[in-house]
């Protein structure tokens, strides 16, 4: 039988364990929600519930969320402009049918 202690010690040292992040994050549904989420992170840092690394990781996730929301908003606005342009073209169409 082999001794697994050395293996376990190396594995525990190389693979950090992660605990759930202890912060109540508000939902991010629009770019306006970003400020409340940042405030929640700063509050958790101030109270010692988040480390700087955890806060940085959350900030990255929030940044990606905002990018996705903004992209969705741009696509939606372009679609609305194209629809309005199509209606305008239909109203200005004077060619005989």
N, C-alpha and C positions, 0 to 999 in steps of 0.2 A: 504494500500500500504506500502511495506517495504522500508526502507532506504537502498539503495545499496552502499552508500559511504563507510562504513566500509569494505564491501566485496571487493570493487574496490581497496581500499588502501592496503589491504592484498594481493590481487592478483598482483598488480603492484609491490609490494615489493618482493614477492616470485618469480615472473616470470620476469626475466630480458628481456629487449628488445634488439634485436640485429640489428645492422646496417650492410649493406654490407661492406665487407673489401675493403679498398681503396688502392689497389696495382695492378699494371699491372704485372701479372705473365706470364712468357714465357711458351710455351707448354713444357711439359716434355715427350719426346719421347724416350730418352735413358738416361743412367746414366751420360752422358756428359752434359746433359741439367740441371742437378741438381745444378751445380755451378752458372749458370746464375739465377736460381730461388732463390738461397740463397742470391745472390747479390741484387736481387730485394727486398727481404724481409728486408735486412739490410738497403738499401737505404730508404725504406718506414719508418722504425723505426727512422732513422736519421732525416727524414723530418717531423716526428710527425704524419704520416698518419696511423701508426699501433701501437697498444699497445703491451706490452710484451706478454700478454695473446693471442692476435690475432696472433702474430708471432709464438708463441708456437703451436697454433692450426694448422696454415699453415705448420709448420715444420713437424708435425705428418702426415698430409695429403701427403706431399711430400715424407716423409720416406716410407709410405705405397705404394705410386706410384712407387718409385724406387724398392722396394721389388717385386712388381708385374712385373716390366720390367725385373729385373734380373732373376726371375723365368721363365718368358717367354723365355729369352735368353738361360737359361740352358736347358730347354725342347727342344728348337730348335736345340741346339748343340748336345744333346744326340740323337735326331732323325737323324741328319746328320751323326753322328758317326755310328749309327746302320745301316743306309742305306749304308754307305761306307763299313761296315763290311760285309753286305749281298752281295754286289757286289764282294768283295774280295773272299768270300766263293764260289760264283758262278764261278769265274775265276779259283779257285783252285780245284774245284770239278772234280776229275778224275774218278769217278765211272761210269761204263757203263750205258747207258740209255736203 
